[in-house]
């Protein structure tokens, strides 16, 4: 027998499989040209894939932000404001 939390999780999954969004309301990346729409569950999976970035990519982005800020400080004759990690 399932407890209340498990039942709610099953209900949420079933509900996400039932709700469809029309392709015309979605950006190109999220569309499924085989059908008229995409389920909310599929959209959620695609969003989760987009949200995943590797630690290396995150560190690279952070370093690029810092370099840009430091370059801006130097170009404008200001003292460099170092950021902590």
Buried (B, 14 or more C-beta within 10 A) or exposed (E): EEEEEEEEEEEEEEEBEEEBBEBEEBEEEBBBEEEEBBBBBBBEEBEEEEEEEEEEEEEEEEEEEBEEBBEEBEEEEEEEEEEEE
